[in-house]
Amino acid sequence: MNTLIKNIDEENWHFLKVEAVKQNITLGELFNRLVEEHKNRDEDMNASWQRIFSRPALLTKEEAKRMHKAIESFRREFSFEG
């Protein structure tokens, strides 16, 4: 498929052309590789966040409530209320 991409910085365009020549591939192939790498990196990051969010809670709900109350008290005591 032929596609027109507008408003590419001339320096970046030159860089892509040079990289394609260095790798002995077309600009289209280089572009597709870059997009795939970006998508994979994004998927890896989402998987990392999913591992973080799926871990068991460090505090029970009751502990969290007590901590929140202690923080509120501390903020009032030292005039950090916002």
N, CA, C and O atoms as a GROMACS GRO file, in nm:
protein
  328
    1MET      N    1   0.084  -0.116   0.000
    1MET     CA    2   0.000   0.000   0.000
    1MET      C    3   0.089   0.123   0.000
    1MET      O    4   0.187   0.129   0.074
    2ASN      N    5   0.056   0.220  -0.081
    2ASN     CA    6   0.129   0.347  -0.084
    2ASN      C    7   0.058   0.445   0.007
    2ASN      O    8  -0.063   0.465  -0.002
    3THR      N    9   0.135   0.506   0.096
    3THR     CA   10   0.078   0.599   0.194
    3THR      C   11   0.164   0.724   0.199
    3THR      O   12   0.287   0.717   0.189
    4LEU      N   13   0.100   0.836   0.213
    4LEU     CA   14   0.168   0.964   0.225
    4LEU      C   15   0.173   1.003   0.372
    4LEU      O   16   0.070   1.002   0.440
    5ILE      N   17   0.291   1.038   0.421
    5ILE     CA   18   0.306   1.086   0.558
    5ILE      C   19   0.352   1.231   0.550
    5ILE      O   20   0.455   1.261   0.490
    6LYS      N   21   0.274   1.320   0.611
    6LYS     CA   22   0.305   1.463   0.604
    6LYS      C   23   0.374   1.509   0.733
    6LYS      O   24   0.366   1.443   0.836
    7ASN      N   25   0.440   1.623   0.722
    7ASN     CA   26   0.497   1.694   0.836
    7ASN      C   27   0.603   1.615   0.912
    7ASN      O   28   0.608   1.620   1.035
    8ILE      N   29   0.687   1.542   0.840
    8ILE     CA   30   0.799   1.473   0.904
    8ILE      C   31   0.918   1.568   0.901
    8ILE      O   32   0.951   1.626   0.798
    9ASP      N   33   0.980   1.583   1.017
    9ASP     CA   34   1.097   1.668   1.028
    9ASP      C   35   1.205   1.619   0.931
    9ASP      O   36   1.230   1.499   0.922
   10GLU      N   37   1.267   1.710   0.859
   10GLU     CA   38   1.364   1.673   0.756
   10GLU      C   39   1.481   1.594   0.814
   10GLU      O   40   1.529   1.499   0.752
   11GLU      N   41   1.526   1.634   0.932
   11GLU     CA   42   1.638   1.564   0.995
   11GLU      C   43   1.599   1.419   1.030
   11GLU      O   44   1.678   1.327   1.011
   12ASN      N   45   1.477   1.401   1.081
   12ASN     CA   46   1.430   1.266   1.113
   12ASN      C   47   1.412   1.182   0.988
   12ASN      O   48   1.444   1.063   0.988
   13TRP      N   49   1.361   1.243   0.881
   13TRP     CA   50   1.344   1.172   0.754
   13TRP      C   51   1.479   1.125   0.702
   13TRP      O   52   1.493   1.011   0.657
   14HIS      N   53   1.578   1.214   0.707
   14HIS     CA   54   1.712   1.178   0.662
   14HIS      C   55   1.767   1.064   0.747
   14HIS      O   56   1.828   0.970   0.694
   15PHE      N   57   1.746   1.071   0.879
   15PHE     CA   58   1.793   0.965   0.968
   15PHE      C   59   1.731   0.830   0.930
   15PHE      O   60   1.801   0.729   0.923
   16LEU      N   61   1.599   0.830   0.904
   16LEU     CA   62   1.533   0.704   0.866
   16LEU      C   63   1.588   0.649   0.734
   16LEU      O   64   1.610   0.529   0.721
   17LYS      N   65   1.610   0.737   0.639
   17LYS     CA   66   1.664   0.692   0.510
   17LYS      C   67   1.802   0.629   0.528
   17LYS      O   68   1.831   0.525   0.470
   18VAL      N   69   1.885   0.693   0.609
   18VAL     CA   70   2.021   0.640   0.634
   18VAL      C   71   2.013   0.505   0.705
   18VAL      O   72   2.085   0.412   0.669
   19GLU      N   73   1.924   0.495   0.805
   19GLU     CA   74   1.909   0.369   0.879
   19GLU      C   75   1.862   0.256   0.787
   19GLU      O   76   1.910   0.143   0.797
   20ALA      N   77   1.770   0.287   0.697
   20ALA     CA   78   1.721   0.186   0.603
   20ALA      C   79   1.834   0.138   0.514
   20ALA      O   80   1.846   0.018   0.487
   21VAL      N   81   1.917   0.230   0.467
   21VAL     CA   82   2.030   0.192   0.381
   21VAL      C   83   2.129   0.107   0.460
   21VAL      O   84   2.177   0.006   0.411
   22LYS      N   85   2.159   0.148   0.584
   22LYS     CA   86   2.252   0.072   0.668
   22LYS      C   87   2.205  -0.072   0.686
   22LYS      O   88   2.286  -0.165   0.685
   23GLN      N   89   2.073  -0.091   0.701
   23GLN     CA   90   2.017  -0.223   0.725
   23GLN      C   91   1.980  -0.295   0.596
   23GLN      O   92   1.932  -0.408   0.597
   24ASN      N   93   2.003  -0.226   0.483
   24ASN     CA   94   1.974  -0.281   0.351
   24ASN      C   95   1.826  -0.323   0.338
   24ASN      O   96   1.795  -0.432   0.290
   25ILE      N   97   1.737  -0.234   0.383
   25ILE     CA   98   1.593  -0.257   0.374
   25ILE      C   99   1.526  -0.130   0.321
   25ILE      O  100   1.588  -0.024   0.315
   26THR      N  101   1.400  -0.144   0.284
   26THR     CA  102   1.327  -0.026   0.236
   26THR      C  103   1.279   0.056   0.355
   26THR      O  104   1.276   0.009   0.468
   27LEU      N  105   1.241   0.182   0.326
   27LEU     CA  106   1.185   0.267   0.431
   27LEU      C  107   1.057   0.206   0.488
   27LEU      O  108   1.032   0.215   0.608
   28GLY      N  109   0.977   0.145   0.404
   28GLY     CA  110   0.854   0.080   0.450
   28GLY      C  111   0.883  -0.032   0.549
   28GLY      O  112   0.817  -0.044   0.652
   29GLU      N  113   0.984  -0.114   0.516
   29GLU     CA  114   1.021  -0.223   0.608
   29GLU      C  115   1.072  -0.168   0.740
   29GLU      O  116   1.038  -0.220   0.847
   30LEU      N  117   1.153  -0.062   0.734
   30LEU     CA  118   1.204  -0.001   0.856
   30LEU      C  119   1.089   0.056   0.939
   30LEU      O  120   1.085   0.037   1.060
   31PHE      N  121   0.997   0.124   0.874
   31PHE     CA  122   0.881   0.181   0.943
   31PHE      C  123   0.801   0.070   1.012
   31PHE      O  124   0.764   0.083   1.129
   32ASN      N  125   0.775  -0.039   0.939
   32ASN     CA  126   0.698  -0.150   0.997
   32ASN      C  127   0.770  -0.210   1.117
   32ASN      O  128   0.706  -0.244   1.217
   33ARG      N  129   0.903  -0.224   1.109
   33ARG     CA  130   0.980  -0.276   1.223
   33ARG      C  131   0.967  -0.183   1.344
   33ARG      O  132   0.947  -0.229   1.457
   34LEU      N  133   0.979  -0.053   1.319
   34LEU     CA  134   0.970   0.044   1.428
   34LEU      C  135   0.833   0.038   1.496
   34LEU      O  136   0.823   0.043   1.618
   35VAL      N  137   0.730   0.027   1.415
   35VAL     CA  138   0.594   0.019   1.471
   35VAL      C  139   0.577  -0.109   1.553
   35VAL      O  140   0.522  -0.105   1.662
   36GLU      N  141   0.624  -0.221   1.500
   36GLU     CA  142   0.612  -0.348   1.573
   36GLU      C  143   0.690  -0.343   1.705
   36GLU      O  144   0.640  -0.389   1.807
   37GLU      N  145   0.811  -0.287   1.703
   37GLU     CA  146   0.889  -0.273   1.826
   37GLU      C  147   0.815  -0.187   1.927
   37GLU      O  148   0.814  -0.218   2.047
   38HIS      N  149   0.755  -0.080   1.880
   38HIS     CA  150   0.680   0.009   1.969
   38HIS      C  151   0.560  -0.064   2.030
   38HIS      O  152   0.534  -0.053   2.150
   39LYS      N  153   0.488  -0.140   1.947
   39LYS     CA  154   0.373  -0.214   1.997
   39LYS      C  155   0.415  -0.318   2.100
   39LYS      O  156   0.349  -0.335   2.202
   40ASN      N  157   0.524  -0.388   2.073
   40ASN     CA  158   0.574  -0.490   2.166
   40ASN      C  159   0.616  -0.427   2.299
   40ASN      O  160   0.588  -0.482   2.405
   41ARG      N  161   0.682  -0.313   2.291
   41ARG     CA  162   0.726  -0.244   2.412
   41ARG      C  163   0.603  -0.201   2.493
   41ARG      O  164   0.603  -0.210   2.616
   42ASP      N  165   0.500  -0.155   2.424
   42ASP     CA  166   0.376  -0.113   2.490
   42ASP      C  167   0.309  -0.233   2.556
   42ASP      O  168   0.259  -0.222   2.668
   43GLU      N  169   0.307  -0.346   2.488
   43GLU     CA  170   0.247  -0.468   2.545
   43GLU      C  171   0.326  -0.514   2.667
   43GLU      O  172   0.267  -0.555   2.767
   44ASP      N  173   0.460  -0.507   2.660
   44ASP     CA  174   0.544  -0.545   2.774
   44ASP      C  175   0.516  -0.455   2.894
   44ASP      O  176   0.509  -0.502   3.007
   45MET      N  177   0.499  -0.326   2.868
   45MET     CA  178   0.473  -0.233   2.977
   45MET      C  179   0.336  -0.263   3.039
   45MET      O  180   0.322  -0.261   3.161
   46ASN      N  181   0.236  -0.289   2.956
   46ASN     CA  182   0.103  -0.322   3.008
   46ASN      C  183   0.108  -0.450   3.091
   46ASN      O  184   0.041  -0.459   3.194
   47ALA      N  185   0.186  -0.548   3.048
   47ALA     CA  186   0.199  -0.673   3.124
   47ALA      C  187   0.266  -0.646   3.258
   47ALA      O  188   0.229  -0.706   3.359
   48SER      N  189   0.364  -0.558   3.259
   48SER     CA  190   0.432  -0.524   3.385
   48SER      C  191   0.335  -0.458   3.482
   48SER      O  192   0.332  -0.494   3.600
   49TRP      N  193   0.256  -0.363   3.433
   49TRP     CA  194   0.158  -0.297   3.520
   49TRP      C  195   0.055  -0.398   3.567
   49TRP      O  196   0.010  -0.390   3.682
   50GLN      N  197   0.016  -0.490   3.482
   50GLN     CA  198  -0.082  -0.590   3.521
   50GLN      C  199  -0.027  -0.676   3.635
   50GLN      O  200  -0.100  -0.709   3.728
   51ARG      N  201   0.101  -0.713   3.629
   51ARG     CA  202   0.162  -0.790   3.738
   51ARG      C  203   0.161  -0.710   3.867
   51ARG      O  204   0.136  -0.765   3.975
   52ILE      N  205   0.188  -0.580   3.857
   52ILE     CA  206   0.189  -0.495   3.976
   52ILE      C  207   0.049  -0.487   4.037
   52ILE      O  208   0.032  -0.505   4.157
   53PHE      N  209  -0.052  -0.460   3.952
   53PHE     CA  210  -0.188  -0.441   4.003
   53PHE      C  211  -0.254  -0.570   4.046
   53PHE      O  212  -0.352  -0.566   4.120
   54SER      N  213  -0.206  -0.684   4.002
   54SER     CA  214  -0.270  -0.810   4.038
   54SER      C  215  -0.212  -0.872   4.164
   54SER      O  216  -0.258  -0.978   4.208
   55ARG      N  217  -0.112  -0.810   4.225
   55ARG     CA  218  -0.054  -0.862   4.348
   55ARG      C  219  -0.150  -0.840   4.465
   55ARG      O  220  -0.233  -0.750   4.462
   56PRO      N  221  -0.136  -0.925   4.567
   56PRO     CA  222  -0.224  -0.907   4.683
   56PRO      C  223  -0.194  -0.775   4.754
   56PRO      O  224  -0.082  -0.726   4.751
   57ALA      N  225  -0.296  -0.720   4.816
   57ALA     CA  226  -0.281  -0.593   4.887
   57ALA      C  227  -0.185  -0.609   5.005
   57ALA      O  228  -0.181  -0.714   5.069
   58LEU      N  229  -0.108  -0.503   5.032
   58LEU     CA  230  -0.016  -0.506   5.144
   58LEU      C  231  -0.087  -0.477   5.276
   58LEU      O  232  -0.044  -0.522   5.382
   59LEU      N  233  -0.196  -0.402   5.267
   59LEU     CA  234  -0.273  -0.366   5.386
   59LEU      C  235  -0.415  -0.419   5.373
   59LEU      O  236  -0.470  -0.428   5.264
   60THR      N  237  -0.473  -0.453   5.487
   60THR     CA  238  -0.615  -0.485   5.486
   60THR      C  239  -0.692  -0.354   5.476
   60THR      O  240  -0.635  -0.246   5.494
   61LYS      N  241  -0.820  -0.362   5.447
   61LYS     CA  242  -0.901  -0.240   5.439
   61LYS      C  243  -0.902  -0.168   5.573
   61LYS      O  244  -0.898  -0.045   5.578
   62GLU      N  245  -0.907  -0.243   5.681
   62GLU     CA  246  -0.908  -0.182   5.815
   62GLU      C  247  -0.775  -0.111   5.842
   62GLU      O  248  -0.774   0.000   5.896
   63GLU      N  249  -0.664  -0.173   5.806
   63GLU     CA  250  -0.533  -0.109   5.825
   63GLU      C  251  -0.523   0.019   5.741
   63GLU      O  252  -0.470   0.120   5.787
   64ALA      N  253  -0.575   0.014   5.620
   64ALA     CA  254  -0.572   0.131   5.533
   64ALA      C  255  -0.655   0.245   5.592
   64ALA      O  256  -0.614   0.361   5.586
   65LYS      N  257  -0.772   0.212   5.648
   65LYS     CA  258  -0.856   0.314   5.710
   65LYS      C  259  -0.784   0.378   5.829
   65LYS      O  260  -0.784   0.500   5.844
   66ARG      N  261  -0.722   0.294   5.914
   66ARG     CA  262  -0.649   0.348   6.030
   66ARG      C  263  -0.533   0.438   5.985
   66ARG      O  264  -0.509   0.542   6.044
   67MET      N  265  -0.463   0.395   5.880
   67MET     CA  266  -0.352   0.476   5.831
   67MET      C  267  -0.402   0.609   5.776
   67MET      O  268  -0.340   0.713   5.797
   68HIS      N  269  -0.514   0.605   5.705
   68HIS     CA  270  -0.572   0.728   5.649
   68HIS      C  271  -0.610   0.825   5.761
   68HIS      O  272  -0.586   0.945   5.751
   69LYS      N  273  -0.672   0.772   5.868
   69LYS     CA  274  -0.708   0.856   5.982
   69LYS      C  275  -0.584   0.915   6.048
   69LYS      O  276  -0.584   1.032   6.087
   70ALA      N  277  -0.478   0.835   6.060
   70ALA     CA  278  -0.354   0.885   6.121
   70ALA      C  279  -0.293   0.996   6.035
   70ALA      O  280  -0.240   1.093   6.088
   71ILE      N  281  -0.300   0.982   5.906
   71ILE     CA  282  -0.246   1.084   5.815
   71ILE      C  283  -0.328   1.212   5.827
   71ILE      O  284  -0.272   1.322   5.833
   72GLU      N  285  -0.461   1.198   5.831
   72GLU     CA  286  -0.546   1.316   5.847
   72GLU      C  287  -0.514   1.389   5.976
   72GLU      O  288  -0.505   1.512   5.979
   73SER      N  289  -0.497   1.313   6.084
   73SER     CA  290  -0.463   1.373   6.214
   73SER      C  291  -0.330   1.446   6.207
   73SER      O  292  -0.316   1.557   6.257
   74PHE      N  293  -0.232   1.383   6.145
   74PHE     CA  294  -0.099   1.444   6.131
   74PHE      C  295  -0.108   1.574   6.052
   74PHE      O  296  -0.048   1.674   6.090
   75ARG      N  297  -0.182   1.570   5.942
   75ARG     CA  298  -0.195   1.690   5.858
   75ARG      C  299  -0.261   1.805   5.935
   75ARG      O  300  -0.219   1.920   5.923
   76ARG      N  301  -0.366   1.772   6.013
   76ARG     CA  302  -0.432   1.876   6.093
   76ARG      C  303  -0.337   1.931   6.199
   76ARG      O  304  -0.327   2.052   6.220
   77GLU      N  305  -0.267   1.840   6.266
   77GLU     CA  306  -0.178   1.881   6.375
   77GLU      C  307  -0.068   1.975   6.327
   77GLU      O  308  -0.031   2.067   6.399
   78PHE      N  309  -0.018   1.953   6.208
   78PHE     CA  310   0.092   2.035   6.156
   78PHE      C  311   0.048   2.131   6.046
   78PHE      O  312   0.130   2.182   5.971
   79SER      N  313  -0.081   2.154   6.037
   79SER     CA  314  -0.140   2.251   5.943
   79SER      C  315  -0.104   2.224   5.798
   79SER      O  316  -0.072   2.316   5.722
   80PHE      N  317  -0.111   2.098   5.759
   80PHE     CA  318  -0.086   2.060   5.619
   80PHE      C  319  -0.216   2.038   5.543
   80PHE      O  320  -0.215   1.978   5.436
   81GLU      N  321  -0.326   2.084   5.597
   81GLU     CA  322  -0.453   2.061   5.532
   81GLU      C  323  -0.459   2.138   5.401
   81GLU      O  324  -0.419   2.254   5.394
   82GLY      N  325  -0.509   2.074   5.299
   82GLY     CA  326  -0.511   2.136   5.169
   82GLY      C  327  -0.645   2.172   5.126
   82GLY      O  328  -0.663   2.226   5.017
   0.00000   0.00000   0.00000
